[in-house]
């Protein structure tokens, strides 16, 4: 018998398999970045289908089997982002998927969930919030130091600071991304 784990997760991406199944990439609070198979996810009767949309924050049930993780249940904790805000958040999630983060990292999970919350509150400021989220993700993964980034809280209070120092933050983020490719 397999143990069932319950944790909060950010849905990073979903890859469709066949007609109804999918592999879902999740960044979980307890296990870090994982890929889980979800059976019958795309069926109309599936209760999980809306909880595992890209960018959603969900409370998930996972089973770790001999062939990897399986998604056993999901309940949405947040509503879906739309438009430019959804696209900006998807780019932040793609960065997390590319850079790894395969271990649980509280700072990274906090950066992802706070960035999503700010985008939901201020969708028109998507470009600044994307910059803030990428900077916080890079800091959590060790590509940016606290000294280089300065004091940047992960709240909407950061937006005025980012407006005035946008060029400096862009330069820091671009330099850190260049190092991450190396």
Buried (B, 14 or more C-beta within 10 A) or exposed (E): EEEEBEBBBBBBBBEEBEEBBBBBBBBBBEBBBBBBBBBEBBEEEBEBBBBBBBBBBBBBBBBBEEEEBBBBBBEBBBEEBEEBBBEBBBEBBEBBBEBEBEEBBEBBBBBBBBBBBBBBEBBEBBEBBBBBBBBBBBBBBEBBEEEBBEEBEBEBEBBEBBEEEEEEBBEBBEBBBEEBEE
